Amino acid sequence: MSTRHAITVMIVEDHPLFREGLQSAISLEDDLDVIASYATSEDALSNVDALRPDVVLLDVNLPTMNGLQATRLLKARPHPPAVIVLTAYHDAEQVLHAMRVGASAYCAKDIEPENLVEHIRAVAAGYYIVNGQRMDWQTVQRWIYRGVNAMSPYAVDPDEHYSPLSPREMEILQFITNGMSNKEVAQKLQISQQTVKNHMTSILRKLNVQDRTQAAVTALRHGWVRLQIEGAPLPLPDDED
């Protein structure tokens, strides 16, 4: 019998059924041990120092604090775990953002269980997985460098790394995504409607989209914002306020 230390895994996923499925699949492996599972980034960050998992499986689209924000904070811990970011959508730019903030791998949620298990073993051993390809640290750094150089300048925020938008633009986009008009956003933030419109113009330009609905869909797809009202409609393309 092998005496090798089991790879400890923390799961951070807000959908109970998917979280339980991950735990069940990983628990079948003798060399993997799920030591905790949480629904929010905040819970994971509150417990990671005490538990010191080898690997964290982290949904990109989490309430309050998204997975890329959480990855950045997890990697700043005294004993940083390897982080595998899970997403329902595969997006090349989002992969780059995830790797830049410290993720070891970025995987679609429909990944086969055996492949996910192999990814866990690989990142625990210090490797990185990009588009299914295993890389060492130097190779992934070269990949990131090439990717950043090829990106639009609006897509690279030197302070946040995970979003092309400023904090105020993200705040406005959150309200817009949940159906608020420019007038309502202006009242909420106690700024003028013209200021909101100016921010919206900047948001559309940075996201390279034509209207508010496209901006909302892009933000939701990337996990930058979440619908906060059950069944809330997407905003109309034009705001007449």
Backbone as JSON, one array per atom type, in Angstrom:
{
  "sequence": "MSTRHAITVMIVEDHPLFREGLQSAISLEDDLDVIASYATSEDALSNVDALRPDVVLLDVNLPTMNGLQATRLLKARPHPPAVIVLTAYHDAEQVLHAMRVGASAYCAKDIEPENLVEHIRAVAAGYYIVNGQRMDWQTVQRWIYRGVNAMSPYAVDPDEHYSPLSPREMEILQFITNGMSNKEVAQKLQISQQTVKNHMTSILRKLNVQDRTQAAVTALRHGWVRLQIEGAPLPLPDDED",
  "N": [[0.85, -1.2, 0.0], [0.52, 2.22, -0.81], [2.19, 4.91, 0.83], [1.99, 7.5, 0.25], [1.27, 10.95, 0.67], [-2.07, 12.04, 0.71], [-3.65, 14.1, -1.73], [-5.01, 17.08, -0.8], [-8.17, 18.64, -1.13], [-10.14, 21.51, -1.66], [-13.43, 22.56, -2.28], [-15.17, 25.09, -3.96], [-18.14, 26.18, -4.7], [-21.28, 27.34, -5.65], [-23.61, 26.03, -6.4], [-25.48, 23.53, -5.12], [-25.96, 20.86, -6.11], [-24.04, 20.48, -8.16], [-21.76, 20.9, -6.65], [-21.88, 18.73, -4.87], [-21.64, 16.68, -6.73], [-19.02, 17.06, -7.68], [-17.62, 16.52, -5.31], [-18.28, 13.84, -4.89], [-17.16, 12.58, -7.16], [-14.42, 13.11, -6.86], [-13.9, 11.92, -4.43], [-13.82, 9.25, -4.99], [-11.27, 8.62, -5.64], [-8.29, 7.25, -4.4], [-6.05, 8.74, -3.77], [-6.85, 11.32, -3.41], [-8.38, 13.79, -1.37], [-11.2, 15.29, -0.26], [-11.43, 17.97, 1.73], [-12.99, 20.08, 2.49], [-15.92, 21.96, 1.59], [-17.49, 24.74, 0.1], [-19.89, 27.41, -0.41], [-19.32, 30.01, -1.03], [-16.81, 32.47, -1.9], [-15.87, 33.95, 0.24], [-16.23, 32.28, 2.49], [-14.42, 30.28, 1.87], [-11.98, 31.71, 1.88], [-11.9, 32.42, 4.54], [-11.28, 30.07, 5.79], [-9.13, 28.84, 4.59], [-6.47, 29.19, 5.47], [-6.32, 27.76, 7.86], [-6.98, 25.17, 7.05], [-5.33, 24.62, 4.88], [-5.4, 23.5, 2.08], [-4.2, 21.49, -0.67], [-5.12, 21.89, -3.23], [-7.53, 24.03, -4.68], [-10.73, 23.9, -5.96], [-12.54, 26.05, -7.88], [-15.37, 27.85, -8.61], [-15.94, 30.15, -11.24], [-18.01, 31.95, -11.3], [-19.3, 33.24, -8.77], [-21.33, 34.28, -5.94], [-21.18, 37.66, -4.71], [-18.18, 37.79, -4.41], [-16.28, 37.13, -7.18], [-14.8, 34.21, -8.82], [-12.27, 34.8, -9.92], [-11.38, 37.05, -8.57], [-11.24, 35.89, -6.04], [-9.28, 33.96, -6.5], [-6.97, 35.5, -6.81], [-6.68, 36.48, -4.17], [-6.42, 34.1, -2.74], [-3.96, 33.19, -3.7], [-2.31, 34.96, -2.51], [-1.99, 34.15, 0.05], [-0.22, 32.89, 2.97], [0.36, 30.15, 2.66], [-0.19, 29.33, -0.2], [-2.68, 27.67, -2.11], [-2.81, 25.49, -5.02], [-4.9, 26.54, -7.67], [-7.77, 25.63, -9.38], [-9.78, 26.89, -11.76], [-13.19, 26.78, -12.44], [-15.62, 26.84, -15.01], [-18.68, 27.62, -16.7], [-18.54, 28.48, -19.24], [-16.33, 28.64, -21.98], [-13.8, 30.83, -22.62], [-11.36, 32.53, -24.34], [-10.06, 34.91, -23.57], [-10.81, 35.12, -20.92], [-9.57, 32.87, -19.87], [-6.92, 33.69, -19.97], [-6.98, 35.88, -18.17], [-7.53, 34.44, -15.83], [-5.23, 32.84, -15.51], [-3.35, 34.82, -15.2], [-3.95, 35.93, -12.7], [-3.15, 33.94, -11.07], [-4.18, 31.33, -11.24], [-3.87, 27.79, -11.62], [-5.03, 26.17, -13.45], [-7.7, 26.17, -15.86], [-10.88, 25.22, -16.36], [-13.61, 23.84, -18.21], [-16.93, 23.24, -17.01], [-18.07, 20.95, -17.96], [-16.12, 19.08, -18.13], [-14.66, 15.84, -18.32], [-14.84, 13.57, -15.58], [-12.52, 11.97, -15.08], [-10.55, 13.41, -16.38], [-10.56, 15.81, -14.94], [-9.67, 14.88, -12.48], [-7.06, 14.13, -13.18], [-6.07, 16.66, -13.77], [-6.15, 17.83, -11.23], [-4.19, 16.31, -9.92], [-1.99, 17.06, -11.45], [-1.72, 19.88, -11.07], [-1.29, 19.93, -8.36], [1.22, 18.9, -8.29], [2.65, 20.99, -9.21], [2.37, 21.8, -11.83], [0.85, 23.47, -14.7], [-2.24, 23.89, -16.42], [-3.32, 24.62, -19.55], [-5.75, 25.03, -21.88], [-5.95, 22.26, -22.0], [-3.32, 21.48, -22.2], [-0.35, 20.54, -20.58], [1.86, 22.5, -18.68], [5.03, 23.81, -17.52], [6.23, 26.21, -15.03], [7.8, 28.24, -16.29], [7.05, 27.96, -18.97], [4.29, 28.55, -18.92], [4.41, 31.19, -18.12], [5.57, 32.4, -20.35], [3.51, 31.92, -22.15], [1.47, 33.49, -21.04], [2.64, 36.02, -21.3], [2.76, 36.32, -24.09], [0.04, 36.26, -24.62], [-0.96, 38.54, -23.25], [0.31, 40.6, -24.66], [-1.02, 40.38, -27.04], [-3.55, 41.17, -26.52], [-6.35, 43.49, -26.41], [-5.7, 46.82, -25.28], [-7.6, 47.73, -23.47], [-8.4, 45.5, -22.17], [-6.63, 44.82, -20.23], [-6.13, 45.38, -17.0], [-4.04, 46.88, -14.84], [-4.27, 46.88, -12.09], [-6.39, 45.24, -11.21], [-6.65, 42.95, -12.87], [-8.58, 41.05, -13.61], [-10.71, 42.08, -14.92], [-11.78, 44.33, -17.47], [-12.91, 46.69, -16.67], [-13.36, 49.66, -14.66], [-13.73, 50.02, -11.03], [-16.05, 51.67, -10.53], [-17.36, 51.51, -12.99], [-17.91, 48.77, -13.02], [-19.7, 48.67, -10.91], [-21.84, 50.18, -11.91], [-22.48, 48.61, -14.12], [-23.35, 46.31, -12.84], [-25.79, 47.21, -11.71], [-27.16, 47.89, -14.06], [-27.32, 45.41, -15.31], [-29.13, 44.17, -13.69], [-31.46, 45.35, -14.46], [-31.92, 48.09, -14.03], [-32.6, 51.49, -14.92], [-30.83, 54.27, -16.5], [-31.55, 56.58, -15.1], [-32.4, 55.53, -12.63], [-30.03, 54.34, -11.77], [-28.44, 56.62, -11.52], [-29.78, 57.93, -9.41], [-29.42, 56.04, -7.4], [-26.63, 56.03, -7.04], [-26.21, 58.65, -6.57], [-25.33, 60.46, -8.52], [-25.09, 62.33, -11.63], [-27.36, 61.8, -14.42], [-26.08, 62.14, -16.84], [-23.46, 61.54, -16.19], [-23.69, 58.82, -15.68], [-24.39, 57.98, -18.26], [-22.03, 58.63, -19.58], [-20.29, 56.83, -18.38], [-21.47, 54.46, -19.28], [-21.0, 54.63, -22.01], [-18.22, 54.33, -22.02], [-18.06, 51.73, -20.95], [-19.3, 50.18, -22.99], [-17.49, 50.61, -25.04], [-15.08, 49.51, -24.01], [-15.81, 46.83, -23.65], [-16.36, 46.19, -26.19], [-18.93, 46.06, -27.38], [-22.31, 46.62, -28.59], [-24.59, 47.55, -27.27], [-26.56, 47.93, -24.21], [-27.71, 45.48, -23.43], [-26.01, 43.57, -24.64], [-23.7, 44.2, -23.22], [-24.47, 43.46, -20.63], [-24.91, 40.69, -20.97], [-22.31, 39.88, -21.64], [-20.97, 40.5, -19.24], [-22.27, 38.79, -17.44], [-21.65, 36.31, -18.58], [-18.9, 36.17, -18.23], [-18.75, 36.09, -15.52], [-18.43, 38.4, -14.05], [-20.47, 39.9, -12.94], [-23.58, 39.22, -11.23], [-26.99, 38.17, -11.57], [-29.11, 39.58, -9.28], [-31.71, 39.45, -8.59], [-34.19, 37.13, -8.58], [-35.21, 35.82, -11.6], [-34.99, 38.26, -12.88], [-35.38, 40.53, -15.59], [-33.31, 40.99, -18.5], [-31.77, 44.14, -19.33], [-33.26, 46.56, -21.58], [-32.11, 47.26, -24.95], [-31.83, 50.04, -25.39], [-31.73, 52.96, -23.4], [-34.09, 55.14, -22.46], [-34.16, 57.19, -20.7]],
  "CA": [[0.0, 0.0, 0.0], [1.29, 3.45, -0.89], [2.11, 5.8, 1.98], [2.05, 8.85, -0.27], [0.3, 11.88, 1.23], [-3.2, 12.31, -0.16], [-3.79, 15.49, -2.17], [-6.2, 17.63, -0.15], [-8.92, 19.46, -2.07], [-11.26, 22.33, -1.2], [-14.36, 22.88, -3.36], [-15.93, 26.33, -3.76], [-19.16, 26.12, -5.75], [-22.53, 27.72, -4.99], [-24.73, 25.17, -6.78], [-25.32, 22.33, -4.28], [-25.91, 19.61, -6.86], [-22.74, 20.37, -8.81], [-20.76, 20.76, -5.58], [-21.92, 17.35, -4.4], [-21.11, 15.84, -7.79], [-17.56, 17.17, -7.63], [-17.12, 15.82, -4.13], [-18.44, 12.39, -5.1], [-16.2, 12.12, -8.17], [-13.06, 13.18, -6.32], [-13.78, 10.99, -3.3], [-13.58, 7.9, -5.5], [-9.83, 8.44, -5.85], [-7.61, 6.98, -3.13], [-4.99, 9.72, -3.47], [-7.45, 12.64, -3.29], [-9.2, 13.9, -0.16], [-11.95, 16.54, -0.16], [-11.41, 18.33, 3.15], [-13.99, 21.12, 2.76], [-16.64, 22.5, 0.44], [-18.16, 25.98, 0.47], [-20.71, 28.03, -1.45], [-18.87, 31.37, -1.31], [-15.38, 32.75, -1.81], [-15.58, 34.45, 1.58], [-16.08, 31.14, 3.4], [-13.16, 29.61, 1.53], [-10.88, 32.54, 2.34], [-11.89, 32.42, 6.01], [-10.85, 28.77, 6.31], [-8.04, 28.25, 3.83], [-5.23, 29.18, 6.23], [-6.38, 26.68, 8.85], [-7.07, 23.86, 6.39], [-4.17, 24.51, 3.97], [-5.59, 22.51, 1.01], [-3.24, 21.49, -1.76], [-5.79, 22.35, -4.44], [-8.88, 24.58, -4.55], [-11.59, 23.94, -7.15], [-13.22, 27.33, -7.64], [-16.28, 28.32, -9.66], [-15.64, 31.53, -11.59], [-19.2, 32.8, -11.13], [-19.76, 33.08, -7.4], [-21.96, 35.49, -5.42], [-20.4, 38.67, -3.97], [-16.8, 37.84, -4.89], [-16.16, 36.1, -8.21], [-13.69, 33.28, -8.67], [-10.97, 35.37, -10.26], [-11.01, 37.86, -7.41], [-10.87, 34.97, -4.96], [-8.0, 33.34, -6.85], [-5.92, 36.45, -6.49], [-6.51, 36.53, -2.73], [-5.91, 32.8, -2.3], [-2.55, 33.08, -4.05], [-1.55, 35.87, -1.65], [-1.94, 33.57, 1.38], [1.11, 32.37, 3.34], [0.51, 28.82, 2.08], [-1.18, 29.38, -1.29], [-3.0, 26.42, -2.8], [-3.03, 25.54, -6.47], [-6.31, 26.85, -7.91], [-8.37, 25.25, -10.66], [-10.99, 27.67, -11.98], [-14.22, 26.07, -13.19], [-16.53, 27.77, -15.66], [-19.68, 27.07, -17.62], [-18.25, 29.02, -20.56], [-14.91, 28.72, -22.31], [-13.51, 32.1, -23.25], [-9.9, 32.63, -24.39], [-9.6, 36.06, -22.79], [-11.02, 34.81, -19.52], [-8.5, 31.94, -19.49], [-5.73, 34.5, -19.75], [-7.16, 36.59, -16.91], [-7.43, 33.48, -14.72], [-3.84, 32.45, -15.32], [-2.6, 36.0, -14.74], [-4.15, 36.16, -11.27], [-2.53, 32.87, -10.31], [-4.77, 30.0, -11.4], [-3.02, 26.75, -12.21], [-5.77, 25.57, -14.56], [-9.01, 26.76, -16.15], [-11.58, 24.07, -16.95], [-15.05, 23.89, -18.4], [-17.63, 22.39, -16.05], [-18.45, 19.68, -18.56], [-14.93, 18.24, -18.22], [-14.85, 14.46, -17.86], [-14.28, 13.42, -14.22], [-11.16, 11.45, -15.07], [-9.66, 14.49, -16.78], [-10.46, 16.73, -13.82], [-8.81, 14.23, -11.49], [-5.68, 14.26, -13.64], [-5.7, 18.06, -13.62], [-5.88, 18.04, -9.81], [-2.87, 15.73, -9.63], [-0.96, 17.82, -12.15], [-1.48, 21.19, -10.44], [-0.72, 19.66, -7.04], [2.64, 18.63, -8.52], [3.3, 22.21, -9.63], [2.18, 22.07, -13.25], [-0.25, 24.34, -15.12], [-3.0, 23.33, -17.52], [-3.92, 25.63, -20.4], [-6.38, 24.38, -23.04], [-5.65, 20.84, -21.97], [-1.87, 21.25, -22.33], [0.39, 20.68, -19.33], [3.01, 23.39, -18.81], [5.74, 24.18, -16.31], [6.06, 27.62, -14.7], [8.4, 29.1, -17.31], [6.26, 27.87, -20.19], [3.03, 29.26, -18.76], [4.72, 32.62, -18.09], [5.73, 32.82, -21.75], [2.17, 31.91, -22.75], [0.78, 34.68, -20.53], [3.27, 37.2, -21.9], [2.3, 36.43, -25.48], [-1.39, 36.57, -24.61], [-1.16, 39.93, -22.84], [0.74, 41.45, -25.76], [-1.98, 40.28, -28.14], [-4.87, 41.64, -26.08], [-6.7, 44.91, -26.45], [-5.24, 47.5, -24.06], [-8.7, 47.89, -22.53], [-8.65, 44.24, -21.48], [-5.6, 44.59, -19.23], [-6.19, 46.32, -15.91], [-2.85, 46.55, -14.05], [-4.58, 46.78, -10.67], [-7.33, 44.18, -10.89], [-6.25, 41.8, -13.67], [-9.62, 40.11, -14.0], [-11.8, 42.77, -15.59], [-11.33, 45.54, -18.15], [-13.68, 47.84, -16.22], [-13.01, 50.27, -13.38], [-14.71, 49.66, -9.99], [-17.31, 52.38, -10.71], [-18.02, 50.93, -14.16], [-18.44, 47.48, -12.61], [-20.85, 48.96, -10.07], [-22.92, 50.59, -12.8], [-22.87, 47.46, -14.94], [-24.15, 45.43, -11.97], [-27.15, 47.75, -11.64], [-27.76, 47.78, -15.4], [-27.61, 43.99, -15.55], [-30.33, 43.83, -12.93], [-32.64, 45.98, -15.04], [-32.12, 49.49, -13.66], [-32.4, 52.5, -15.95], [-29.81, 55.27, -16.19], [-32.09, 57.46, -14.06], [-32.39, 54.8, -11.36], [-28.62, 54.2, -11.37], [-27.99, 57.94, -11.08], [-30.35, 58.16, -8.09], [-28.81, 55.09, -6.48], [-25.25, 56.42, -6.79], [-26.21, 60.1, -6.31], [-24.57, 61.14, -9.56], [-25.99, 62.79, -12.68], [-27.64, 60.84, -15.49], [-25.05, 62.28, -17.87], [-22.28, 60.79, -15.74], [-24.0, 57.41, -15.92], [-24.29, 57.76, -19.71], [-20.62, 58.64, -19.94], [-19.73, 55.54, -17.95], [-21.98, 53.42, -20.16], [-20.25, 54.74, -23.27], [-16.92, 53.72, -21.76], [-18.27, 50.28, -20.78], [-19.56, 49.58, -24.3], [-16.24, 50.65, -25.81], [-14.12, 48.56, -23.45], [-16.28, 45.46, -23.88], [-16.52, 46.03, -27.64], [-20.31, 45.65, -27.63], [-23.1, 47.7, -29.2], [-25.67, 48.07, -26.44], [-26.6, 47.54, -22.81], [-27.99, 44.06, -23.32], [-24.77, 42.86, -24.94], [-22.78, 44.42, -22.09], [-24.96, 42.64, -19.52], [-24.65, 39.29, -21.3], [-20.87, 39.68, -21.54], [-20.61, 40.52, -17.82], [-22.78, 37.56, -16.84], [-20.92, 35.17, -19.13], [-17.57, 36.15, -17.66], [-18.81, 35.98, -14.08], [-18.1, 39.67, -13.4], [-21.64, 40.29, -12.16], [-24.63, 38.19, -11.13], [-28.36, 38.64, -11.38], [-29.39, 39.56, -7.84], [-33.15, 39.28, -8.4], [-34.62, 35.91, -9.27], [-36.06, 36.06, -12.76], [-34.91, 39.64, -13.36], [-35.18, 40.6, -17.03], [-32.16, 41.74, -18.98], [-32.19, 45.49, -19.72], [-33.52, 46.81, -22.98], [-30.93, 47.77, -25.61], [-31.72, 51.48, -25.31], [-32.28, 53.57, -22.2], [-34.71, 56.38, -22.94], [-34.11, 58.22, -19.66]],
  "C": [[0.88, 1.24, 0.0], [1.07, 4.3, 0.36], [2.15, 7.26, 1.54], [0.93, 9.71, 0.32], [-0.83, 12.14, 0.23], [-3.24, 13.8, -0.51], [-5.1, 16.02, -1.59], [-6.84, 18.69, -1.06], [-10.02, 20.22, -1.34], [-12.11, 22.67, -2.41], [-15.12, 24.16, -3.01], [-16.88, 26.47, -4.95], [-20.52, 26.38, -5.12], [-23.74, 26.9, -5.41], [-24.59, 23.83, -6.05], [-25.17, 21.04, -5.07], [-24.56, 19.42, -7.53], [-21.64, 20.2, -7.77], [-20.71, 19.33, -5.07], [-21.38, 16.39, -5.45], [-19.59, 15.87, -7.83], [-16.99, 16.36, -6.46], [-17.19, 14.31, -4.31], [-17.4, 11.85, -6.07], [-14.78, 12.08, -7.61], [-12.86, 12.15, -5.22], [-13.57, 9.55, -3.73], [-12.1, 7.58, -5.64], [-9.11, 8.29, -4.51], [-6.6, 8.06, -2.76], [-5.52, 11.15, -3.37], [-8.39, 12.66, -2.09], [-9.87, 15.27, -0.13], [-12.08, 16.89, 1.32], [-12.43, 19.41, 3.51], [-14.68, 21.51, 1.47], [-17.48, 23.68, 0.91], [-18.94, 26.52, -0.72], [-20.22, 29.42, -1.82], [-17.35, 31.48, -1.2], [-15.0, 33.18, -0.4], [-15.38, 33.31, 2.57], [-14.76, 30.42, 3.14], [-11.97, 30.39, 2.07], [-10.77, 32.55, 3.85], [-11.28, 31.14, 6.58], [-9.59, 28.21, 5.65], [-6.73, 28.19, 4.63], [-5.19, 28.04, 7.25], [-6.32, 25.3, 8.19], [-5.89, 23.58, 5.47], [-4.35, 23.41, 2.91], [-4.48, 22.6, -0.02], [-3.82, 22.14, -3.01], [-7.16, 22.9, -4.07], [-9.57, 24.54, -5.9], [-12.55, 25.09, -6.96], [-14.08, 27.72, -8.83], [-15.97, 29.79, -9.96], [-16.79, 32.46, -11.28], [-19.83, 32.55, -9.77], [-20.43, 34.37, -6.92], [-20.96, 36.36, -4.66], [-18.98, 38.82, -4.51], [-16.6, 36.75, -5.92], [-14.88, 35.3, -8.06], [-12.33, 33.85, -9.0], [-10.48, 36.31, -9.17], [-10.51, 36.97, -6.27], [-9.53, 34.3, -5.24], [-6.84, 34.24, -6.48], [-5.63, 36.5, -5.0], [-5.97, 35.21, -2.17], [-4.41, 32.68, -2.57], [-1.68, 34.01, -3.21], [-1.42, 35.32, -0.22], [-0.53, 33.04, 1.69], [1.4, 30.99, 2.77], [-0.48, 28.69, 0.92], [-1.42, 28.01, -1.92], [-2.9, 26.6, -4.31], [-4.52, 25.73, -6.68], [-6.7, 26.41, -9.31], [-9.68, 26.01, -10.77], [-11.94, 26.89, -12.87], [-15.21, 27.07, -13.77], [-17.52, 27.03, -16.54], [-19.41, 27.5, -19.05], [-16.75, 29.05, -20.79], [-14.68, 29.99, -23.11], [-12.0, 32.32, -23.19], [-9.37, 33.77, -23.54], [-9.74, 35.79, -21.31], [-9.98, 33.81, -19.01], [-7.24, 32.72, -19.15], [-5.83, 35.27, -18.43], [-6.98, 35.64, -15.72], [-5.98, 33.1, -14.46], [-3.0, 33.61, -14.81], [-2.77, 36.23, -13.25], [-3.67, 34.99, -10.43], [-3.15, 31.5, -10.41], [-3.76, 29.04, -12.0], [-3.7, 26.07, -13.39], [-7.12, 26.24, -14.67], [-9.78, 25.71, -16.93], [-13.06, 24.36, -17.13], [-15.72, 22.91, -17.44], [-18.07, 21.05, -16.64], [-17.23, 18.76, -18.77], [-15.24, 16.84, -17.69], [-14.19, 14.3, -16.49], [-12.84, 12.92, -14.2], [-10.14, 12.51, -15.48], [-9.47, 15.51, -15.65], [-9.54, 16.15, -12.74], [-7.35, 14.34, -11.89], [-5.19, 15.69, -13.53], [-5.36, 18.37, -12.15], [-4.49, 17.51, -9.45], [-1.76, 16.56, -10.25], [-0.66, 19.15, -11.44], [-0.92, 21.01, -9.04], [0.78, 19.4, -7.14], [3.38, 19.86, -9.06], [3.17, 22.56, -11.1], [0.99, 23.0, -13.46], [-0.92, 23.69, -16.32], [-3.67, 24.46, -18.28], [-4.43, 24.95, -21.66], [-5.99, 22.91, -23.15], [-4.17, 20.5, -22.05], [-1.18, 21.49, -20.99], [1.64, 21.52, -19.56], [3.72, 23.52, -17.47], [5.64, 25.7, -16.13], [6.61, 28.52, -15.8], [7.57, 29.11, -18.59], [4.96, 28.65, -20.07], [3.27, 30.77, -18.68], [4.93, 33.16, -19.49], [4.38, 32.88, -22.45], [1.39, 33.15, -22.31], [1.33, 35.93, -21.2], [2.8, 37.4, -23.33], [0.83, 36.83, -25.52], [-1.67, 38.01, -24.25], [-0.78, 40.87, -23.97], [-0.26, 41.46, -26.9], [-3.34, 40.86, -27.8], [-5.07, 43.11, -26.36], [-6.2, 45.58, -25.19], [-6.34, 47.69, -23.03], [-8.92, 46.63, -21.69], [-7.65, 43.98, -20.36], [-5.64, 45.69, -18.19], [-5.03, 46.01, -14.96], [-3.14, 46.38, -12.57], [-5.44, 45.56, -10.34], [-7.1, 42.89, -11.66], [-7.39, 40.93, -14.19], [-10.76, 40.78, -14.74], [-11.27, 44.01, -16.28], [-11.98, 46.81, -17.62], [-13.17, 48.37, -14.87], [-14.04, 49.85, -12.33], [-16.05, 50.38, -10.16], [-18.07, 51.83, -11.92], [-18.61, 49.57, -13.83], [-19.71, 47.67, -11.77], [-22.06, 49.33, -10.93], [-23.41, 49.41, -13.63], [-23.69, 46.47, -14.12], [-25.6, 45.9, -11.9], [-27.87, 47.6, -12.98], [-28.17, 46.34, -15.68], [-28.86, 43.55, -14.82], [-31.54, 44.69, -13.29], [-32.85, 47.43, -14.7], [-31.85, 50.41, -14.84], [-31.27, 53.45, -15.56], [-30.28, 56.18, -15.05], [-32.03, 56.79, -12.69], [-30.96, 54.62, -10.84], [-28.09, 55.52, -10.82], [-28.51, 58.25, -9.68], [-29.69, 57.28, -7.04], [-27.42, 55.55, -6.06], [-25.1, 57.91, -6.47], [-25.22, 60.82, -7.24], [-25.55, 61.55, -10.65], [-26.23, 61.69, -13.71], [-26.58, 60.93, -16.59], [-23.78, 61.53, -17.48], [-22.49, 59.3, -15.95], [-23.86, 57.1, -17.41], [-22.84, 57.75, -20.17], [-19.94, 57.33, -19.56], [-20.19, 54.41, -18.88], [-21.27, 53.45, -21.51], [-18.88, 54.09, -23.13], [-17.03, 52.21, -21.64], [-18.46, 49.6, -22.13], [-18.28, 49.54, -25.13], [-15.26, 49.58, -25.32], [-14.51, 47.11, -23.71], [-16.49, 45.16, -25.35], [-17.89, 45.45, -27.98], [-21.11, 46.87, -28.07], [-24.13, 48.31, -28.26], [-25.63, 47.48, -25.03], [-26.85, 46.05, -22.62], [-26.75, 43.23, -23.59], [-23.76, 43.0, -23.81], [-23.18, 43.53, -20.91], [-24.66, 41.16, -19.76], [-23.16, 38.98, -21.17], [-20.44, 39.6, -20.07], [-21.07, 39.25, -17.12], [-21.99, 36.35, -17.29], [-19.53, 35.04, -18.52], [-17.57, 36.01, -16.14], [-18.45, 37.25, -13.35], [-19.24, 40.16, -12.53], [-22.62, 39.13, -12.13], [-25.98, 38.86, -11.06], [-28.7, 38.5, -9.9], [-30.87, 39.38, -7.54], [-33.59, 38.09, -9.22], [-35.57, 36.26, -10.4], [-35.99, 37.47, -13.29], [-34.66, 39.67, -14.86], [-33.89, 41.32, -17.37], [-32.64, 43.12, -19.42], [-32.44, 45.59, -21.22], [-32.29, 47.41, -23.63], [-30.76, 49.27, -25.46], [-32.38, 51.98, -24.04], [-32.81, 54.95, -22.61], [-34.66, 57.48, -21.89], [-33.07, 59.28, -19.99]]
}
